[in-house]
């Protein structure tokens, strides 16, 4: 039995079109965010985030991090939310995944503090919706866009990715790292929502170095190629 929370969220905005939400925790391209503001039919401010309404779906821009993301999604859930597609960025923990590549997570390991408040998870591992993931696979296939796949770990402390932490993740078969996915999946499973994600690899972590190309053309071009049609042509 799910115990109800004493503190409960509120939401002051229209229902989410078709119950479909695209969640973008962070976007390095200013013109992309500007286009969201120009092309949306309506905009609702939720604390430090913005919720943009389009004909077939809504787009949430921000916030970053597991706790802030789920707190915001708790409010939007009251607007008849049914499914979430996370469009975000991740770091590579494997030599097989390179900066600029697209990555589809199959499941997410929790190294953050939010997901366990919703579901304990088997070994703190949360799986994406097979239905929503297949929709992303079909989208990529139709446009002949390549992608990698595997397990992502979500962390609260991106600047505590130590050598021992990296070795532990690699032993567990984790190939990428982000900050939100496991918590969003735990939240979604708790409320019966269907969620999947599509990431662009923005940086690479090895035992000896960190290579961060978030604000470079290789990441910008991949963002435009993979994300823009999902948002503006759906």
N, C-alpha and C positions, 0 to 999 in steps of 0.2 A: 504494500500500500504506500502510495506517495504522500508524504506529509506536506501539508500546505505551509507556505511561508507566512509569517506574521506581517512582514514588510512586503507590500505588493506594488508592482509598477503601474503606471498609467500612461496612456497614449492619446495624444490629441492631434489626429490627422486622419485623412481618408484611408479606407482599406487599401491594402496592397493589391494592385491589379493582378488578377488570376492567382493571387497568393504567392507570386514569384518575386524573389528578391535576389539581386546581385549585390554582394558585399565586397567592397574594396577598402581594406584597412588603410592602405597607403598608396599614393600615386605620385611618382617623381616628375611627371610631365605636366607642367602648369596649363598648357593648352588643352590637355585632355579634361582637366577639371573645369576649365572655362567652357568647353563644349557641353559638359553636363549641365551647367548653369543656363546656357543659352537654349538648349534643345528640350529641356524638361518642361512638361506642362505645368508642373507645380513643384514647390520646394517646401519642406518642413525642416526647421532646425530642431535638433534633439541634443541638448547640451552642447558639446563641442563638435558635433557631427551634422551632416546634412543628408536628408532623405529626398531624393529626386524621383518624381513620378513621370513615367512614360506610359504609352497606351497599353502595352502588354505586360509591363513589369515595373518594379521600382529599383532604384540603385541607392545603396547606403555608402556614403563616402566617410571613412573613419568609423571608429577610433582604432588605434593600434594597441595590441596586447589582449591577452585572454580575458582578464577581468572586465576591462572597459568594453570590449566587444560584446560579451555575453550580457552585461548590464544593459547595453543599448538594445540588443536583440530581444531581451525580455519585454521591453516596451513595444517594439514593433510587432512582436508576436500577437499582441492584442488587436492588430489590424488585419486579422484573418491570414496570417502568414502560414504558408504550406511548404515552401521549398526555398533552399538557399544555394546559390552558387558563389563560392568564394573565389575571387580573382585577386591574386596577390603575388608576392615575391618570396623566394626562398634561397637559402644558401645550400651549396652542394657539400656533402660530406664524403663524396665518392669520386674517384677519378673518372668514372663512367658518365658523370653528368657535368656538363660544362655551362659556363655563363652564356646566357642568351637562349638556351634551350627551354622548351616548355616541359613542365612536369605535372603529371596527374597522380595525386596520392591515392593509394589503395586503402591505406589506413593511417592513423596518426597516434603516435605515442605521446603520452602526457608527461611533460617535465615542467608543468605549470600548476598553479594552485586552485584553479577554478573548476576543472572538470569533475573532480572527486566529490564536489558538493551536489552534483547532478546524478552521476553514476560512478560506481567504483571502477568498472571496466576490468576485463580480464587482462591482468598484467599492465593495467593502465593504457590499454590499446583500444582505439575506437575506429570503426570502419565507416567508409563512405556509403551512401546509397547507391546500390548497383544500377538502379533505374536512372538516376540523375548523372551518374558517371557515364553510362552508356550514351546518354544524350550528348555529353561532351565529346566522347569518342566519335560519334557520328558527325558531329560538327567539324571536328578536326579532319576526319577522313574525307568529308565532302570538299574540303578546301586543300586537301593534300598537304596538311601541316603535320610534321613529325613531332613526336613527344616521347619522353621517358616516363617511367612509372615506378612506384615503390612505396616505402614507408617514410613518412616525415615525422620528425619530433618537434613538438611545440615547447618553447622555453620562455620563462619569464625574465631570464637574465642573459641577453645576447652577448654581453661582455664578460661572461663567465664561462665561455666555451673553451675550456682548458684542454690540454693534451690528453689527460686521463678521461675527461668527459667524452672527447672525440673517440678515443679508443673503445670506450664502453658502448657508445652508440653504434660504431661500426661492427662490433661483435654481435650486436642485437639485430644487425641487418638494416639499420636505418641509413638512408642515403641523402636525406635533405633535412633542413631545419627552418622553422618559421616561428611565429609567436602566437597564433590564434587557432589553428585548425583543430587540434584535439578538443579544445574547450567548446568550439562551435559544434563539433560532432556530438559531444556528450550532451550539450544543451538540446540539440536536435533530436537525438534518440529519446531523451527524457520526455519531450513534448510530442513525439510522433511526427516530426518534420523530416523531409528528405533533403539531404545535403551532400554536395560533392565540391571539388575545387580544381582550379587550374592555376598553375603558378608559372612565373618566369624566373629562371635561375639568375640571380643578380650578383652572387659572390661565391667564392670557393674557399673552404677551410681545409688546411692540411696540418699535420703535426708541427710544421715549421713556419707556416705563414698564413695570412689571411689576405685574399685578393678580392677587393670590393670594387665592382664596376657598376653600381646602381645608377649613378648619374652619368652614363655614357651612351653613345649612340647604339651600341649593340643591344643594350637593354631597352632603349627607347623604341628601336625598330621592331623588336620582338613584341613589345607591348602593343604597338599599333597593329601589327599583323594578327595577333592572337586575341586581344581583348576588344578592340574597337567594334568588330562585327557583332560580337555577342551583346554589346551594350546598345549600339545605335542602329543595328539592322535586324534585331529580333522582333 
